[in-house]
Amino acid sequence: MLRLDAYKLKWIAIIGMALHHTVYPWQDIMPLWMMIPLYAVGGLTFPIMGYFVVEGYKYTSNLKGYILRLFVFGLISIPFYMLVMGLFRFNIMFVIIVSLLVLLMYDKIKTRAVFWVIFVLLWIPMFMFFDWLFFGPIVVLLYYTIKNEKARRLAPSFVAGALWLSLSLLSLWGLAQLRQLTELGGDIAIAASAQMDMLYNVFGNTNIIISSVFFIFGCVAGGFLVKNYNGERGKQMKWLFYAFYPIHLAVIGVVALAFGLVDINTLGVF
């Protein structure tokens, strides 16, 4: 049976992330058959990283220091993330920060009704402004609260995949409905066209939305990889993930800029 330590799992996660991010600058010229597997492997990333976010929360001796490191590298990554993705969203470092704060609230707020109200209220700003939408804290909270170890390692990845699949299918259905409305002409067509543009600005072009249907395969595979985690740290990579995140975005962004696929001035990065 394949047994993986934390070092190997984290490498799988960040390679999947990097391959996934290459899709966005090339979305208008990349064929769908190439986009689908690149998008699918991106599904590996957060189930694996979410598991280790919980492990870090449980065992860190300095939660403030952990959050500060995430914040600093998240800030550094913002312009590169905007360059690659073409819009402003709080990147994965900030998603992890919010997820850690959710775990802290879960431990500190003893009245569960109050906690769940706060948790649900986080969904709107996260859906609008954060990478991974509000799915990130859900996955992390599941890794923290499920008691059965086998279920804990598998269930969050299945939930993540199901959430993405639901959103992808809903988006495709919405696009189909909006296209029909654009054929009616008049104010209805104008409003429908504006809604389509908003959807494309958030998710990317139609091929990206189609490709996102296959994200579930990466999420589920990530769960099975976590299931095979042997509990060992392996080689130390404390700073590697932090540094890799802005560096890989910078490389992808600069290459895309060199090929004229992104415009730094229209993005308003600098």
Secondary structure as UniProt FT lines:
FT   HELIX           6..21
FT   TURN            22..29
FT   HELIX           32..42
FT   TURN            43..44
FT   HELIX           45..59
FT   HELIX           63..85
FT   HELIX           92..108
FT   HELIX           112..121
FT   HELIX           123..129
FT   TURN            131..134
FT   HELIX           135..145
FT   HELIX           149..182
FT   TURN            183..184
FT   HELIX           186..203
FT   HELIX           206..212
FT   TURN            213..214
FT   HELIX           215..227
FT   TURN            238..239
FT   HELIX           240..258
FT   TURN            259..260
FT   HELIX           264..267
//
